[in-house]
Amino acid sequence: MILLLALLAGGVVGWFVASWEKRPWQLPPLKYAWLAVIAYIPQWIAIYLPATRFRISDDWAAACVISSQLLLLLFCWPNRRIPGIVLLVLGLSANLLVISANQGFMPISPEIAGKLVSPEILQTIPLGSRFGWKDILLLPETTHLVFLSDRILLPDWLAYQVAFSFGDILLAAGAYWAMAAAPLIGQKVI
């Protein structure tokens, strides 16, 4: 969700910049954009698609999440000169590290999870099992690279609550930057 909002916000800012300069706004000149779409397919099948989400084992789902992250990193390499892509790579790498170190899922502590669901629901989820879409419920002391886990929350006054990681922030910043800077790519600086 944070990535989608960053893409939209960056696109709006990029469009305003292009309009201000009386130029058409265009997407960043991405190479191998199809690879980003293909990278999302394993996650979509294993995590988000209701018909398959509960039929795929946790081991396969974890492999899908990791392979998806690796394919996204592969997509970033030929696009590394586009503004923001370096931040995308750093965010993907941070998330891949913590996910790979914790059974293939993003760790979330019971304390953070308790701010997202009711205590009754949280009590039904055993430690070490999946929580939500791509998370795994782990105690901080048993989490590898806990500082990279889903531990950042939106302010309490927002109705929509979600936890995200430092890597997610880097991903969002990179996506925003790439979209907002799109009208400036190739422009000569005087």
Summary of the structure (lengths in Angstrom):
residues: 190
radius of gyration: 18.2
end to end distance: 37.6
largest distance: 61.6
contacts: 589
relative contact order: 0.20
helix: 58%
strand: 7%
